[in-house]
Amino acid sequence: MKQNDMWGAAAESKHECPQFPGTGVSLSFRHSKLPQESPAWHLEIQREATESDLEENHHLEAVGDMIWSTVLEVSHCPYCGQGLPIPPGERPADFGRFAHIDASGWRSR
């Protein structure tokens, strides 16, 4: 993908790494829930409930419910090492903000 095409009208761009695990991992350039005004690359790792998790935790209601999610700002893909492109004028002064959400004890709809 050409860099000009990447930063056109789309506010979000994704890095599709062949080394990602089968599920639960995504890497995208977007605005986030983290405290930062400009968009950045975010690695999100998420664990979803399985049938056995439902048997062990009464707070989970369905297969696929989020158990936990971690979001990290990154400048490179941690799986392949590729540097991630930043649009002109958008380079943050630093990287490394993160958030971890543990929903294993919540009931939410």
Backbone bond lengths (Angstrom), bond angles and torsions (degrees), N, CA, C in turn:
res aa  C-N    CA-C-N  psi(-1)  N-CA   C-N-CA  omega(-1)  CA-C   N-CA-C  phi
1 M - - - 1.454 - - 1.523 108.13 -
2 K 1.319 117.41 132.11 1.460 121.64 177.14 1.520 109.09 -70.93
3 Q 1.339 115.78 145.20 1.461 119.10 -177.90 1.523 111.11 -61.83
4 N 1.329 119.14 -37.69 1.461 120.46 178.98 1.523 111.15 -62.04
5 D 1.340 117.20 -39.21 1.463 120.78 177.70 1.521 110.82 -65.78
6 M 1.339 115.45 -38.79 1.457 120.93 -177.02 1.518 112.10 -61.00
7 W 1.322 118.10 -38.37 1.460 120.99 -174.24 1.519 112.35 -102.15
8 G 1.319 117.75 18.04 1.461 121.26 178.81 1.512 111.50 -63.65
9 A 1.306 117.06 -122.56 1.458 121.91 -175.87 1.526 112.39 -77.74
10 A 1.326 116.93 -21.59 1.464 119.42 -175.13 1.522 110.69 -72.97
11 A 1.328 115.82 132.72 1.466 121.13 178.04 1.523 110.47 -88.37
12 E 1.332 117.78 -8.95 1.453 121.17 -177.33 1.517 109.33 -132.88
13 S 1.307 116.09 140.50 1.451 122.39 177.47 1.521 107.43 -134.54
14 K 1.322 117.56 148.88 1.465 121.10 -177.39 1.518 111.21 -120.74
15 H 1.318 115.72 148.83 1.456 123.07 171.67 1.522 105.72 -104.53
16 E 1.316 117.01 118.10 1.466 121.58 178.61 1.518 107.66 -101.69
17 C 1.315 117.51 102.28 1.450 122.91 -176.39 1.529 109.87 -97.01
18 P 1.330 117.41 128.28 1.465 119.26 178.64 1.527 112.62 -66.32
19 Q 1.324 118.00 -13.08 1.456 120.86 -179.33 1.532 113.25 -94.85
20 F 1.344 118.14 -0.47 1.464 120.63 176.14 1.525 109.41 -59.74
21 P 1.336 117.58 147.51 1.463 119.63 170.04 1.533 109.46 -61.64
22 G 1.302 117.39 165.24 1.461 121.98 -176.37 1.517 114.72 -57.15
23 T 1.317 118.03 -39.00 1.469 121.09 -178.70 1.523 109.64 -143.67
24 G 1.320 114.82 163.08 1.452 121.10 170.41 1.515 116.81 87.67
25 V 1.344 118.86 1.18 1.461 120.75 -178.33 1.519 109.23 -129.32
26 S 1.340 116.14 133.66 1.465 120.71 173.34 1.524 108.41 -142.85
27 L 1.322 115.15 153.76 1.457 121.48 179.94 1.522 106.82 -137.22
28 S 1.338 116.76 113.66 1.459 120.02 -175.69 1.523 111.49 -140.93
29 F 1.326 115.05 153.56 1.462 123.04 176.83 1.521 106.16 -98.89
30 R 1.333 116.76 115.50 1.463 120.38 -174.65 1.515 110.10 -166.05
31 H 1.323 114.47 169.46 1.465 119.49 167.50 1.514 105.65 -72.57
32 S 1.298 116.21 152.95 1.453 117.13 -174.65 1.499 112.41 -135.76
33 K 1.316 114.03 -178.59 1.455 121.96 175.38 1.525 110.59 -80.94
34 L 1.330 116.54 -10.19 1.458 120.52 178.95 1.525 109.39 -75.23
35 P 1.327 117.97 152.57 1.466 120.46 -176.63 1.535 112.53 -74.45
36 Q 1.319 116.14 86.73 1.461 121.77 176.28 1.523 107.73 -154.85
37 E 1.307 116.61 138.86 1.462 120.35 -176.73 1.515 113.23 -76.98
38 S 1.334 117.91 -40.47 1.457 119.61 -177.45 1.523 110.38 -95.31
39 P 1.335 117.05 156.90 1.459 119.42 179.53 1.529 111.39 -67.18
40 A 1.318 116.01 159.96 1.465 122.19 179.12 1.527 107.84 -152.07
41 W 1.332 116.55 168.78 1.462 120.91 174.90 1.513 108.83 -78.14
42 H 1.331 116.45 130.71 1.463 122.36 -178.07 1.520 110.07 -124.95
43 L 1.319 115.11 123.00 1.453 121.77 171.70 1.517 106.12 -90.67
44 E 1.323 116.84 122.54 1.467 120.65 178.26 1.515 108.50 -117.91
45 I 1.330 114.54 125.95 1.453 121.65 176.86 1.518 106.24 -118.15
46 Q 1.327 115.82 126.11 1.461 120.21 -173.54 1.522 109.99 -131.85
47 R 1.309 116.29 139.99 1.468 121.49 175.29 1.505 108.33 -113.78
48 E 1.337 115.37 125.72 1.464 121.07 179.88 1.523 110.07 -107.66
49 A 1.327 115.60 153.04 1.457 122.12 -176.53 1.525 112.09 -68.83
50 T 1.325 113.99 140.54 1.463 121.82 172.96 1.526 107.78 -107.05
51 E 1.315 116.35 175.63 1.463 120.85 178.42 1.530 110.33 -58.40
52 S 1.314 118.19 -41.53 1.469 120.39 -179.37 1.530 111.63 -68.37
53 D 1.346 117.40 -32.38 1.472 119.95 175.60 1.523 110.68 -63.32
54 L 1.334 116.98 -38.53 1.474 120.79 179.25 1.524 111.29 -62.75
55 E 1.320 116.51 -36.45 1.466 120.43 179.70 1.529 111.59 -69.66
56 E 1.334 117.06 -28.56 1.459 121.42 -175.79 1.525 114.33 -95.03
57 N 1.335 118.34 -16.34 1.463 120.72 -174.54 1.529 109.45 -134.52
58 H 1.314 117.58 111.61 1.462 121.49 -176.83 1.532 113.28 -72.68
59 H 1.329 119.04 -11.43 1.462 121.53 177.66 1.525 112.16 -78.30
60 L 1.315 117.21 -21.50 1.464 120.53 179.21 1.519 109.00 -84.97
61 E 1.325 115.95 137.17 1.458 119.62 -174.54 1.513 114.44 -109.34
62 A 1.337 118.67 -23.88 1.457 119.98 -176.03 1.526 110.88 -151.80
63 V 1.322 115.16 150.72 1.462 119.98 172.90 1.527 107.18 -58.78
64 G 1.317 116.43 133.44 1.459 120.78 -177.97 1.513 114.01 99.35
65 D 1.357 118.08 -11.96 1.465 119.78 174.09 1.525 108.63 -59.32
66 M 1.336 116.51 142.99 1.452 120.03 178.12 1.525 109.58 -72.28
67 I 1.336 116.23 128.41 1.461 121.32 174.43 1.520 108.81 -90.98
68 W 1.320 116.81 -48.11 1.452 121.14 175.07 1.512 109.34 -154.61
69 S 1.339 114.73 159.87 1.460 121.97 178.74 1.524 107.63 -146.27
70 T 1.328 115.44 137.00 1.454 121.49 175.51 1.518 107.95 -124.67
71 V 1.325 116.41 131.10 1.463 122.43 178.44 1.523 107.58 -120.31
72 L 1.336 115.86 129.32 1.465 122.17 -179.18 1.518 109.87 -128.72
73 E 1.319 117.57 138.74 1.461 121.30 170.74 1.516 107.98 -79.23
74 V 1.316 117.03 132.78 1.463 121.50 -179.05 1.521 110.49 -136.71
75 S 1.319 115.99 159.48 1.455 121.12 175.53 1.530 111.18 -112.24
76 H 1.338 116.80 -14.59 1.458 123.25 179.82 1.528 108.84 -136.88
77 C 1.324 116.60 151.69 1.467 120.13 174.59 1.522 108.31 -70.41
78 P 1.334 118.81 124.34 1.462 120.31 -178.88 1.530 113.14 -72.99
79 Y 1.335 117.28 -11.55 1.458 120.36 -178.75 1.526 112.69 -91.53
80 C 1.342 117.42 -39.63 1.470 120.01 -177.97 1.524 112.73 -115.71
81 G 1.330 118.28 -11.94 1.455 122.09 177.61 1.521 114.97 84.06
82 Q 1.328 117.28 -0.64 1.464 120.50 -178.60 1.522 110.86 -65.29
83 G 1.357 116.20 133.34 1.457 120.64 172.79 1.521 108.98 -67.95
84 L 1.314 116.99 139.26 1.469 121.35 -176.51 1.521 109.74 -97.41
85 P 1.336 117.18 132.31 1.468 119.92 -175.78 1.519 112.48 -69.84
86 I 1.314 115.02 140.50 1.468 122.36 177.16 1.527 106.25 -117.31
87 P 1.346 118.68 132.28 1.457 119.41 179.14 1.528 111.36 -64.31
88 P 1.319 117.17 151.75 1.469 120.31 -179.98 1.533 111.71 -52.77
89 G 1.314 116.53 134.23 1.458 121.54 177.69 1.512 114.82 79.91
90 E 1.335 119.08 1.01 1.468 121.71 -176.46 1.528 113.00 -108.55
91 R 1.335 118.88 0.36 1.455 120.49 -175.83 1.521 110.48 -65.71
92 P 1.338 117.33 117.21 1.461 119.92 177.57 1.531 110.75 -68.09
93 A 1.297 116.83 156.03 1.459 121.67 179.79 1.525 110.92 -68.04
94 D 1.322 116.79 -25.98 1.454 120.70 -179.52 1.525 110.11 -149.82
95 F 1.301 116.03 167.76 1.458 122.93 174.36 1.518 106.98 -128.64
96 G 1.295 116.78 163.50 1.450 119.28 172.62 1.510 115.98 124.04
97 R 1.324 118.14 -2.57 1.465 117.43 176.25 1.530 107.58 -63.96
98 F 1.309 115.85 151.47 1.459 119.10 -179.78 1.520 109.80 -152.77
99 A 1.316 114.86 162.40 1.462 121.49 174.78 1.528 107.53 -146.41
100 H 1.315 115.40 140.60 1.464 120.70 175.61 1.519 107.12 -125.14
101 I 1.308 116.05 127.20 1.463 121.45 179.79 1.524 107.40 -117.06
102 D 1.324 116.08 118.77 1.462 121.60 177.49 1.524 107.30 -105.17
103 A 1.311 116.18 107.68 1.464 120.68 -177.00 1.533 111.01 -104.19
104 S 1.303 117.91 14.68 1.472 119.97 -175.89 1.525 112.69 -67.40
105 G 1.324 118.25 -18.75 1.447 120.89 179.87 1.511 113.51 -110.34
106 W 1.325 117.15 8.26 1.465 121.18 -178.25 1.503 111.52 -98.10
107 R 1.299 114.11 153.91 1.463 121.04 165.74 1.506 105.87 -116.39
108 S 1.294 116.95 115.80 1.472 118.92 -179.28 1.500 110.56 -137.37
109 R 1.290 115.20 153.00 1.470 121.73 176.71 1.496 107.61 -138.57
